[in-house]
Amino acid sequence: MADKENELEVISNNEIGVAANESAVAKKKVAENKEPQLSKQEAKAQKKAEREALKNQKKTTIGGQALIEGIMMCGPSRTAMAVRKGDGTIHVEEIKQSDKVIFWEKVPFVRGCIKFYKMLVTGTGALMKSADISEEGKPENESSDKEPEKVSKLDEYLGKHTEVVTTVSAILGILISVGLFILLPRFIVDTVMRFTGLNDNGTLKWSVLMNILEGVLRIAIFLIYLISVSKLEDIKRVWMYHGAEHKTIACYEAGEPLTVENIKKHKRFHPRCGTAFMFIVLAISILIYTLTGMVTGDRNMLTNLIVRIILMPFICGISYEILRFVGRHDQNPICKVLCKPGLWLQKFTTNEPDDKIIEVAILAMEAVIPENSNDDNW
Protein backbone atom coordinates (compact mmCIF):
# COMPACT_ATOMS: atom_id res chain seq x y z
CA MET A 1 0.00 0.00 0.00
CA ALA A 2 2.83 2.34 0.94
CA ASP A 3 4.61 1.50 -2.32
CA LYS A 4 1.54 2.50 -4.32
CA GLU A 5 1.30 5.80 -2.48
CA ASN A 6 4.97 6.52 -3.15
CA GLU A 7 4.45 5.65 -6.81
CA LEU A 8 1.49 8.06 -7.09
CA GLU A 9 3.52 10.78 -5.40
CA VAL A 10 6.37 10.35 -7.87
CA ILE A 11 3.93 10.52 -10.82
CA SER A 12 2.31 13.65 -9.38
CA ASN A 13 5.68 15.33 -8.90
CA ASN A 14 6.68 14.43 -12.45
CA GLU A 15 3.46 15.95 -13.82
CA ILE A 16 4.06 19.13 -11.83
CA GLY A 17 7.61 19.31 -13.16
CA VAL A 18 6.44 18.83 -16.77
CA ALA A 19 3.77 21.54 -16.35
CA ALA A 20 6.35 23.92 -14.88
CA ASN A 21 8.73 23.27 -17.80
CA GLU A 22 5.94 23.83 -20.34
CA SER A 23 4.98 27.07 -18.61
CA ALA A 24 8.60 28.26 -18.68
CA VAL A 25 8.91 27.40 -22.38
CA ALA A 26 5.65 29.22 -23.14
CA LYS A 27 6.82 32.32 -21.24
CA LYS A 28 10.12 32.23 -23.12
CA LYS A 29 8.31 32.09 -26.48
CA VAL A 30 6.07 35.01 -25.49
CA ALA A 31 9.13 36.99 -24.41
CA GLU A 32 10.89 36.19 -27.71
CA ASN A 33 7.84 37.14 -29.80
CA LYS A 34 6.97 40.20 -27.73
CA GLU A 35 7.50 43.45 -29.59
CA PRO A 36 10.17 45.67 -28.06
CA GLN A 37 8.79 48.48 -25.97
CA LEU A 38 8.91 51.85 -27.68
CA SER A 39 10.52 54.83 -26.06
CA LYS A 40 8.36 57.82 -25.20
CA GLN A 41 9.56 59.70 -28.26
CA GLU A 42 8.95 56.71 -30.55
CA ALA A 43 5.45 56.14 -29.08
CA LYS A 44 4.66 59.83 -29.52
CA ALA A 45 5.88 59.74 -33.13
CA GLN A 46 3.79 56.62 -33.81
CA LYS A 47 0.63 58.24 -32.43
CA LYS A 48 1.33 61.35 -34.49
CA ALA A 49 1.72 59.22 -37.62
CA GLU A 50 -1.60 57.47 -36.87
CA ARG A 51 -3.33 60.83 -36.46
CA GLU A 52 -1.86 62.06 -39.73
CA ALA A 53 -3.03 58.89 -41.47
CA LEU A 54 -6.58 59.40 -40.17
CA LYS A 55 -6.41 63.08 -41.09
CA ASN A 56 -5.34 62.29 -44.64
CA GLN A 57 -7.81 59.41 -45.03
CA LYS A 58 -10.28 59.95 -47.81
CA LYS A 59 -13.59 61.56 -46.90
CA THR A 60 -16.21 60.99 -49.56
CA THR A 61 -19.29 63.00 -50.43
CA ILE A 62 -21.07 59.74 -51.29
CA GLY A 63 -24.01 59.27 -48.98
CA GLY A 64 -26.94 56.95 -48.81
CA GLN A 65 -30.29 56.03 -47.38
CA ALA A 66 -31.77 52.76 -46.18
CA LEU A 67 -34.74 51.48 -48.18
CA ILE A 68 -37.14 48.55 -47.92
CA GLU A 69 -34.73 45.59 -48.36
CA GLY A 70 -32.27 47.90 -50.07
CA ILE A 71 -30.00 50.93 -50.09
CA MET A 72 -29.82 54.09 -52.17
CA MET A 73 -26.40 55.66 -52.73
CA CYS A 74 -25.83 59.18 -54.05
CA GLY A 75 -22.50 59.88 -55.73
CA PRO A 76 -21.11 63.04 -57.35
CA SER A 77 -22.52 62.16 -60.77
CA ARG A 78 -24.76 59.11 -60.28
CA THR A 79 -27.46 57.96 -57.90
CA ALA A 80 -28.38 54.28 -57.68
CA MET A 81 -30.44 51.89 -55.62
CA ALA A 82 -29.93 48.19 -54.94
CA VAL A 83 -32.82 46.12 -53.61
CA ARG A 84 -33.04 42.45 -52.64
CA LYS A 85 -36.03 40.97 -54.47
CA GLY A 86 -38.37 38.34 -53.10
CA ASP A 87 -36.61 35.58 -55.07
CA GLY A 88 -33.23 36.44 -53.52
CA THR A 89 -31.71 38.25 -56.49
CA ILE A 90 -30.49 41.85 -56.22
CA HIS A 91 -31.98 44.51 -58.44
CA VAL A 92 -29.66 47.48 -59.21
CA GLU A 93 -31.08 50.55 -60.87
CA GLU A 94 -29.70 54.01 -61.59
CA ILE A 95 -31.96 56.86 -60.49
CA LYS A 96 -31.97 59.60 -63.09
CA GLN A 97 -31.12 63.00 -61.66
CA SER A 98 -31.08 66.39 -63.32
CA ASP A 99 -27.56 67.52 -64.22
CA LYS A 100 -28.63 71.14 -63.90
CA VAL A 101 -27.21 72.86 -60.83
CA ILE A 102 -28.89 76.13 -59.94
CA PHE A 103 -26.94 79.10 -58.57
CA TRP A 104 -28.38 78.80 -55.06
CA GLU A 105 -27.03 75.27 -54.68
CA LYS A 106 -23.53 76.77 -54.45
CA VAL A 107 -24.32 79.55 -51.99
CA PRO A 108 -23.28 78.77 -48.38
CA PHE A 109 -26.10 78.77 -45.80
CA VAL A 110 -28.63 78.41 -48.64
CA ARG A 111 -27.41 75.26 -50.40
CA GLY A 112 -28.15 73.10 -47.36
CA CYS A 113 -31.93 73.59 -47.60
CA ILE A 114 -31.98 72.92 -51.33
CA LYS A 115 -29.82 69.80 -51.07
CA PHE A 116 -31.88 68.54 -48.14
CA TYR A 117 -35.15 68.95 -50.05
CA LYS A 118 -33.82 67.33 -53.24
CA MET A 119 -32.41 64.42 -51.25
CA LEU A 120 -35.71 64.01 -49.43
CA VAL A 121 -37.70 63.90 -52.68
CA THR A 122 -35.27 61.43 -54.27
CA GLY A 123 -35.18 59.29 -51.12
CA THR A 124 -38.96 59.21 -50.82
CA GLY A 125 -39.31 58.07 -54.42
CA ALA A 126 -36.66 55.37 -53.95
CA LEU A 127 -38.30 54.19 -50.73
CA MET A 128 -41.70 53.80 -52.41
CA LYS A 129 -40.18 51.99 -55.39
CA SER A 130 -38.09 49.66 -53.20
CA ALA A 131 -41.27 48.46 -51.48
CA ASP A 132 -42.60 47.24 -54.83
CA ILE A 133 -39.30 45.74 -56.01
CA SER A 134 -38.78 43.80 -52.76
CA GLU A 135 -42.10 42.01 -53.38
CA GLU A 136 -41.10 40.82 -56.85
CA GLY A 137 -40.42 37.10 -57.09
CA LYS A 138 -42.21 36.16 -53.88
CA PRO A 139 -44.36 33.02 -54.14
CA GLU A 140 -48.05 33.57 -54.72
CA ASN A 141 -50.15 32.77 -51.64
CA GLU A 142 -53.47 33.67 -53.12
CA SER A 143 -55.55 31.36 -55.30
CA SER A 144 -55.06 31.81 -59.04
CA ASP A 145 -58.82 31.67 -59.70
CA LYS A 146 -59.43 34.67 -57.46
CA GLU A 147 -60.80 37.64 -59.38
CA PRO A 148 -58.33 40.52 -59.71
CA GLU A 149 -59.12 43.59 -57.65
CA LYS A 150 -60.52 46.56 -59.49
CA VAL A 151 -58.16 49.52 -59.73
CA SER A 152 -59.77 52.78 -58.70
CA LYS A 153 -59.36 55.93 -60.79
CA LEU A 154 -57.34 57.50 -57.98
CA ASP A 155 -54.88 54.57 -57.92
CA GLU A 156 -54.67 54.68 -61.70
CA TYR A 157 -53.92 58.41 -61.63
CA LEU A 158 -51.31 58.04 -58.89
CA GLY A 159 -49.64 55.21 -60.79
CA LYS A 160 -49.23 57.44 -63.83
CA HIS A 161 -48.03 60.48 -61.85
CA THR A 162 -45.41 59.04 -59.51
CA GLU A 163 -43.46 62.32 -59.44
CA VAL A 164 -46.47 64.14 -58.04
CA VAL A 165 -46.95 61.45 -55.38
CA THR A 166 -43.27 61.58 -54.44
CA THR A 167 -43.22 65.37 -54.15
CA VAL A 168 -46.41 65.47 -52.09
CA SER A 169 -45.11 62.69 -49.81
CA ALA A 170 -41.83 64.56 -49.28
CA ILE A 171 -43.65 67.80 -48.45
CA LEU A 172 -45.94 65.97 -46.02
CA GLY A 173 -42.87 64.42 -44.41
CA ILE A 174 -41.34 67.87 -43.90
CA LEU A 175 -44.58 69.28 -42.49
CA ILE A 176 -44.98 66.38 -40.04
CA SER A 177 -41.35 66.72 -38.89
CA VAL A 178 -41.66 70.48 -38.42
CA GLY A 179 -44.95 70.06 -36.60
CA LEU A 180 -43.69 67.31 -34.29
CA PHE A 181 -40.18 68.55 -33.47
CA ILE A 182 -40.42 72.33 -33.93
CA LEU A 183 -43.98 73.54 -33.39
CA LEU A 184 -45.23 71.04 -30.80
CA PRO A 185 -42.60 71.91 -28.15
CA ARG A 186 -43.40 75.63 -28.45
CA PHE A 187 -47.13 74.91 -28.38
CA ILE A 188 -46.69 72.93 -25.16
CA VAL A 189 -44.63 75.69 -23.53
CA ASP A 190 -47.09 78.44 -24.54
CA THR A 191 -50.06 76.37 -23.40
CA VAL A 192 -48.52 75.69 -19.99
CA MET A 193 -47.62 79.38 -19.60
CA ARG A 194 -51.14 80.48 -20.51
CA PHE A 195 -52.95 78.18 -18.09
CA THR A 196 -50.51 78.76 -15.24
CA GLY A 197 -50.33 82.53 -15.63
CA LEU A 198 -46.54 82.44 -16.03
CA ASN A 199 -46.64 84.42 -19.28
CA ASP A 200 -47.07 87.67 -17.33
CA ASN A 201 -43.33 87.76 -16.63
CA GLY A 202 -41.80 89.55 -19.62
CA THR A 203 -38.18 89.82 -18.45
CA LEU A 204 -35.25 88.87 -20.66
CA LYS A 205 -34.13 86.10 -18.30
CA TRP A 206 -37.60 84.58 -18.38
CA SER A 207 -37.66 84.61 -22.18
CA VAL A 208 -34.27 82.87 -22.34
CA LEU A 209 -35.39 80.29 -19.79
CA MET A 210 -38.58 79.47 -21.71
CA ASN A 211 -36.69 79.08 -25.00
CA ILE A 212 -34.15 76.78 -23.38
CA LEU A 213 -36.98 74.76 -21.84
CA GLU A 214 -38.58 74.54 -25.28
CA GLY A 215 -35.27 73.29 -26.75
CA VAL A 216 -34.86 70.63 -24.08
CA LEU A 217 -38.44 69.49 -24.69
CA ARG A 218 -37.74 69.36 -28.44
CA ILE A 219 -34.72 67.10 -27.97
CA ALA A 220 -36.69 64.91 -25.53
CA ILE A 221 -39.50 64.43 -28.09
CA PHE A 222 -36.93 63.59 -30.76
CA LEU A 223 -35.25 60.99 -28.53
CA ILE A 224 -38.56 59.42 -27.55
CA TYR A 225 -39.50 59.20 -31.22
CA LEU A 226 -36.19 57.58 -32.23
CA ILE A 227 -36.15 55.08 -29.37
CA SER A 228 -39.80 54.13 -29.94
CA VAL A 229 -39.37 53.65 -33.70
CA SER A 230 -36.17 51.64 -33.23
CA LYS A 231 -38.12 48.99 -31.29
CA LEU A 232 -40.44 48.19 -34.23
CA GLU A 233 -39.54 44.86 -35.87
CA ASP A 234 -39.86 46.13 -39.46
CA ILE A 235 -37.73 49.19 -38.70
CA LYS A 236 -35.00 47.07 -37.10
CA ARG A 237 -34.32 45.50 -40.49
CA VAL A 238 -34.26 48.90 -42.19
CA TRP A 239 -31.70 50.02 -39.59
CA MET A 240 -29.57 46.99 -40.58
CA TYR A 241 -29.42 48.38 -44.10
CA HIS A 242 -28.56 51.79 -42.63
CA GLY A 243 -25.69 50.19 -40.72
CA ALA A 244 -24.50 48.42 -43.88
CA GLU A 245 -24.50 51.75 -45.73
CA HIS A 246 -22.24 53.34 -43.09
CA LYS A 247 -19.87 50.37 -42.90
CA THR A 248 -19.53 50.22 -46.69
CA ILE A 249 -18.74 53.92 -46.97
CA ALA A 250 -16.18 53.57 -44.15
CA CYS A 251 -14.53 50.65 -45.96
CA TYR A 252 -14.36 52.68 -49.18
CA GLU A 253 -12.88 55.67 -47.35
CA ALA A 254 -10.23 53.39 -45.81
CA GLY A 255 -9.14 52.42 -49.33
CA GLU A 256 -9.97 48.75 -48.86
CA PRO A 257 -11.61 46.49 -51.47
CA LEU A 258 -15.37 46.32 -51.04
CA THR A 259 -15.78 42.77 -49.82
CA VAL A 260 -18.12 41.40 -47.17
CA GLU A 261 -15.23 40.50 -44.85
CA ASN A 262 -13.57 43.92 -45.16
CA ILE A 263 -16.81 45.79 -44.58
CA LYS A 264 -17.72 43.75 -41.49
CA LYS A 265 -14.58 45.05 -39.74
CA HIS A 266 -15.77 48.65 -39.79
CA LYS A 267 -18.09 50.40 -37.36
CA ARG A 268 -21.71 51.09 -38.19
CA PHE A 269 -21.43 54.66 -36.86
CA HIS A 270 -20.43 57.46 -39.24
CA PRO A 271 -19.86 61.15 -38.37
CA ARG A 272 -21.42 62.48 -41.59
CA CYS A 273 -24.86 60.94 -41.20
CA GLY A 274 -28.36 62.38 -41.55
CA THR A 275 -29.02 61.50 -37.91
CA ALA A 276 -26.17 63.80 -36.90
CA PHE A 277 -27.63 66.51 -39.14
CA MET A 278 -31.00 66.23 -37.40
CA PHE A 279 -29.40 66.61 -33.98
CA ILE A 280 -27.44 69.67 -35.16
CA VAL A 281 -30.70 71.21 -36.41
CA LEU A 282 -32.32 70.71 -33.01
CA ALA A 283 -29.29 72.10 -31.16
CA ILE A 284 -28.96 75.17 -33.42
CA SER A 285 -32.70 75.82 -33.13
CA ILE A 286 -32.28 76.31 -29.37
CA LEU A 287 -29.66 79.00 -29.98
CA ILE A 288 -31.49 80.77 -32.83
CA TYR A 289 -34.91 80.81 -31.17
CA THR A 290 -33.40 82.01 -27.88
CA LEU A 291 -31.59 84.89 -29.61
CA THR A 292 -34.76 85.74 -31.56
CA GLY A 293 -36.78 85.76 -28.34
CA MET A 294 -34.25 88.12 -26.75
CA VAL A 295 -34.73 90.58 -29.62
CA THR A 296 -38.48 90.32 -30.23
CA GLY A 297 -39.58 89.59 -26.67
CA ASP A 298 -42.58 87.49 -25.68
CA ARG A 299 -45.27 87.09 -28.34
CA ASN A 300 -48.58 85.29 -28.56
CA MET A 301 -48.74 81.61 -29.45
CA LEU A 302 -49.54 82.09 -33.14
CA THR A 303 -46.70 84.57 -33.65
CA ASN A 304 -44.23 82.25 -31.94
CA LEU A 305 -45.23 79.37 -34.23
CA ILE A 306 -44.97 81.52 -37.38
CA VAL A 307 -41.53 82.80 -36.34
CA ARG A 308 -40.32 79.22 -35.95
CA ILE A 309 -41.54 78.22 -39.40
CA ILE A 310 -39.89 81.27 -41.01
CA LEU A 311 -36.55 80.60 -39.33
CA MET A 312 -36.42 76.87 -40.19
CA PRO A 313 -34.65 77.28 -43.61
CA PHE A 314 -32.08 79.53 -41.94
CA ILE A 315 -31.47 76.94 -39.19
CA CYS A 316 -31.13 74.12 -41.75
CA GLY A 317 -28.63 76.19 -43.73
CA ILE A 318 -26.44 76.81 -40.68
CA SER A 319 -26.67 73.16 -39.62
CA TYR A 320 -25.56 71.95 -43.05
CA GLU A 321 -22.46 74.16 -42.99
CA ILE A 322 -21.60 72.94 -39.48
CA LEU A 323 -21.96 69.32 -40.61
CA ARG A 324 -19.64 69.95 -43.57
CA PHE A 325 -17.03 71.64 -41.38
CA VAL A 326 -17.14 69.02 -38.63
CA GLY A 327 -17.03 66.21 -41.21
CA ARG A 328 -13.97 67.73 -42.86
CA HIS A 329 -12.15 68.14 -39.53
CA ASP A 330 -13.45 65.13 -37.62
CA GLN A 331 -10.01 64.49 -36.05
CA ASN A 332 -9.96 67.92 -34.43
CA PRO A 333 -10.55 67.57 -30.65
CA ILE A 334 -13.41 70.09 -30.65
CA CYS A 335 -15.03 68.53 -33.72
CA LYS A 336 -14.72 65.10 -32.11
CA VAL A 337 -16.79 66.35 -29.19
CA LEU A 338 -19.36 67.85 -31.59
CA CYS A 339 -19.61 64.48 -33.39
CA LYS A 340 -20.34 62.46 -30.27
CA PRO A 341 -24.10 63.24 -29.92
CA GLY A 342 -24.76 62.28 -33.55
CA LEU A 343 -22.71 59.10 -33.22
CA TRP A 344 -24.55 58.19 -30.01
CA LEU A 345 -27.94 58.67 -31.67
CA GLN A 346 -26.93 56.20 -34.38
CA LYS A 347 -27.21 53.46 -31.75
CA PHE A 348 -30.96 53.82 -32.31
CA THR A 349 -30.90 54.31 -36.12
CA THR A 350 -28.42 51.58 -37.15
CA ASN A 351 -28.07 47.85 -36.52
CA GLU A 352 -25.33 45.38 -37.42
CA PRO A 353 -26.09 43.92 -40.87
CA ASP A 354 -25.74 40.33 -42.03
CA ASP A 355 -23.72 39.22 -45.06
CA LYS A 356 -26.66 39.33 -47.47
CA ILE A 357 -27.45 42.93 -46.54
CA ILE A 358 -23.79 43.90 -47.00
CA GLU A 359 -23.89 42.36 -50.50
CA VAL A 360 -26.71 44.78 -51.38
CA ALA A 361 -24.72 47.73 -49.99
CA ILE A 362 -21.66 46.77 -52.08
CA LEU A 363 -23.63 46.80 -55.35
CA ALA A 364 -25.26 50.14 -54.49
CA MET A 365 -21.87 51.65 -53.65
CA GLU A 366 -20.06 50.30 -56.71
CA ALA A 367 -22.73 51.82 -58.96
CA VAL A 368 -21.93 55.41 -57.90
CA ILE A 369 -18.14 55.44 -57.34
CA PRO A 370 -16.70 58.01 -59.78
CA GLU A 371 -13.98 57.12 -62.28
CA ASN A 372 -11.86 60.00 -60.99
CA SER A 373 -11.18 59.37 -57.29
CA ASN A 374 -10.99 63.11 -56.55
CA ASP A 375 -14.50 63.87 -57.80
CA ASP A 376 -16.12 62.72 -54.56
CA ASN A 377 -13.73 64.31 -52.05
CA TRP A 378 -15.58 65.86 -49.10
N, C-alpha and C positions, 0 to 999 in steps of 0.2 A: 504493500500500500504506500509506504514511504517512498519507494523507488518511483512509483507512478507519479506521485506528487512532485518529486524532484525533476522528473522528465517533463511534466507540464510547465514547471517553473522555467526550465531551460528554454523550452519552445517559446514561452511568453517573452522571455528576455531577448531571444533572437528576433522575434517579430518587432519588438520595440526598437531594437538596434537597426533593423532594416528600414522601419518607418522613419527613424531619425536620419539615416543616410539619405533616403529619398528626399526628405524635406530639405536637407543641406544642399543636395544637388539641384533641387528646384529653385532654392534661393540663389544659388550661384548663377543659374541660367538667367533668372530675372535680372540679377545684377549686371550680367554680361550684356543682356539685351536692352537694359534701361538706357534711355537717352541721357547724355550728359546734361547736367543742370546748366542753364544759361546764366551768365552774369546779369547784373541789374541793367547794364547798358545794352547787352544783347537782347534781353527780354523787352526792354523799352523800344528798341529798334524793330523787333518783330511785331509788337503791337502796333507801332506806327505804320509798318508796311501793310498790316492787315486792314487798318483804317483807310489807308490810301487805296487799297484794292477795292474796298467797299465803296469808297467815294467815286472811284473811276468806273465802277460797274455800270453796265448799260441800264438806263432807265427808259422804258418804252412808253410811247403814247397810246399803244394798243390797249384797249379796255374791252370789257365784255359785260354780259348780263346772262343770268341763269334763265332758262326757259323751261317749258314742260318737256321733260326727258331730253333736254338739249341745252346748247349754249350759243349765244350770239357774240361774235368778236368784231370789233370795229378797228380797222387799221387806218393808216394815213391815206390810202387810196381805195381800199376795198372793205366792204362789210359783208360778213358771211355768217350763216347759221348752220349748225350740225345738230341733227335730231335723231335719236334712236327710235326706229319704227317698231311697230308691234311684232313684226316677224324677226326682230333682232338685228336687221341691217341698219346702217347709218346713212341718213340722207343729208347731203351737203349741198347748200344752195347759196349763191351770192345774192345779196340784197342790193338792188340797184339804188344808188344814191345820186343826187344831183351834184355835178362837178362845180356848179356855180357857187362861189363864195362871195357873199355880200360884204360891203365895207365894214358894217358894224360887227362882223364876226372877228375882226382883227383889233377892235378897240378894247383896251383893258377896262375892266369893270362893267363892260356892256356885253362882251362876248360870252361870258359865263351863262347869262340867261338864255341867249340864243342857242348855245350849244346844248344846254340842259333840256330845252324844249324839243329841239330836233332829235336828241337822243331818246327822249321820252316817247315821242311819236314813233320813231323807228323801233324801239324796244317793245312798245305796245303791239305794233303790227306783227313783229316776230313772235311774241308770246301767243297771240291768237292763232297764228299759223302753225306754231309748234304743237298746239293742242290737237289740231287736225292731223298733222303728219304722224304724231306719236300713236294714233289710233289705226293707221294704215297697216294692213297685214295681220291684224288680230283675228283670231278665229271667230266665225259667226256663231252667236249663241241663240239667235232668234230663228224661228222656223222660216224656211224659204217660201212657204205658201202664204205667209202673212202679207196682207196688203200693204203696199208702201204708204207712208204717211203723206198727207197732202201738204204741199209747201205753200205757206201763206204769201200774200203779196208783199208784206213787210219783209219776210225772210228773203224773198226773191230780190227785192230792191237792195237789201243790205248785202246780199251776196254779190251783186253787180257793182256796188259802190263801197268796196272795202276801205278805200282811202278816207272816205267820209266817216265810216265807223271807227277807224283807227284814230283819226283826229279828235272826234267827239269823245272817245274813250280816254285819250290822253288829257284832254281838257278837264273832263270829269275827275280824273285822277288827281290833277293839280288842285282843283277846287276842294275835293275831299281832304287832301293833305293840308291845305291852307286852313280850312275850316276846323280840322281836328287839332292841329299842332300850333296854329297861330291865333285864330280867333277864339276858340273855345277857352283857352286859359285866361284871356283878357275878359271874356264874358263872365267867367266864374268869379274873377276878382271884382269886377264892377258890380255884379249881382250881390256878392257878400257885403261890399261896401255900402250899397244902397239900403239893404235890409238891416244892417247893423248901425247905420248912421255914421260910419267912419269916414264917409266922403266929405264931411264938413271941414276936415283938416286939410288946408291947401298949402302947407309949407313945402319947401323944396325937399327936405329930408323925407317927408311922408311920400312924396311923389317917387323919389328914388327907391324907397323901401317897397312900394307897391309894384313897381316895375321889376325889381329883383324877385319879388315873390311870384309875379307872373312868369318870369323866366324859369324859376325853379319848378313851378307847376308844369310848364311846357315840357321841360326835360323829363319830368316824372311821367307825364302822359306818353311821351315817346318811348320811354323804357318799358312801361307797362304794355304798350302796343307790341313792341319787338319781342318781349319775353313771351307774351300770350300767343303770338303768331308762330313763334319758333317751336311751340309744343304741339302744333297740328301735324298729323302724320304726313299728309300730302306735302306740306311745306318743308318738312324735314328732308325729303328727297330733293326738292328744289335747292335747298341750302347745300346739299352734297354737290350739285352741279356748280353752285357758286364757289364752293371750296376748290373744286377742280379747276375752275377758271383762274383763281388766284395762284394756285400751285403751278399751273402751266405757264403763266406769265412770268412767275419767279424763276422757273427753270430756263425759260428763254432769255431772261435778263442775265442769268448766270453764265450764259454762253454754252450751255450743255445741250446735247441732242435731245429732242423731244421724244423720249421713250417713257413707258409707264413706270419703269423702275427709277429713272432719274427724277421724274415728277413727284413720285411718292416721298422722296427725301425732303422736299421743301415744305415750308409752313403754309397753312391755309389762310393766314392773315397777311394782308397787303396794305401798305400805308396810303396808296392812292386808290381808294375804293369809294364807291358811292355812299356807303354807310358813314365813312369819315366825313364826306361832304355834308351829309345831313346833320351830323353833330355840329360841324362848324357853323352851319346856317343857324341852328338853334342857339349856339353860344354867342354868335355875332348879333343875333336879334335882341338878346338881353342888353347888350351895350348900346345898340342903335336906338331901341325904344326907350331906354333910360335917358339917353342924351336928348332925345326928342321931347320926352316928358318934362325935362328940366327947362327946355326952351319954351314950350307951348303951355305948360302947366296942366292942371287937371281939366279934363273935358268930359262931356257926357258919353254914355256908352256907345252910341252910334258913331260919334266922331272918332273915338278911340279905335273902333273896328275899321273904319275907313282909312285912318292913318296907317294902320298896320298893313292893309292891302296895298296901299300906294308905295310903301317903303319896301315891300317884299322883293321886287326886281333889284333894287339897290343892294339889299342884304345878300341876295344870291350872287350878284356880281362881285362883291367884296369876298365872299366865301370861296368863290372859284379861284380868285387870285391868290388867296392864302393857301388853298390846296395845292396850287401849282408851285408856289414858293417852297412850301414845306416838303413836297414831293421831290423837288430838285435838290434840297439840302437836308435830306432825311438823316444824315449822319451828324449833323450839327446838334450839340447837346440840347439847345432850346427847342429845336424842331423835333427832336426825339420825344421830348416831354409833350409837345403839342400833338404828336401822333398817337400817344398812348390811349386817349379816350376812344378814338376811332378804331384802333386795333382791339381794344377790349370789347367794344360793341359787336365786333365781328364774331365773337363767341356765340352770339345769338343768331347771326345771319349766315354762318357757314358751318358745314359739317365735313368730316373726312370722307372723301369719295372712294368708291371701289374701283377696280381696274377697268370695268366696262365704261364707267362714267368718264374716267381719265382718257379712254380711247376717243370718246366723243369730243372732249376738250382739245385733244391733239389735232384732230381733223379741222376743227373750227379755227384753231390758231394758225395752222399751216396755210389755210386759205387766204389769210390777210397779211402775212409777213411780206414786207416790201422787198423788191430785188436789191435795192440800195439800202444797206444796213443803217445808213445815217438818216433816212427819210422819216423814221419813227422815233428819233431821239426826243426825250422829254424836254 
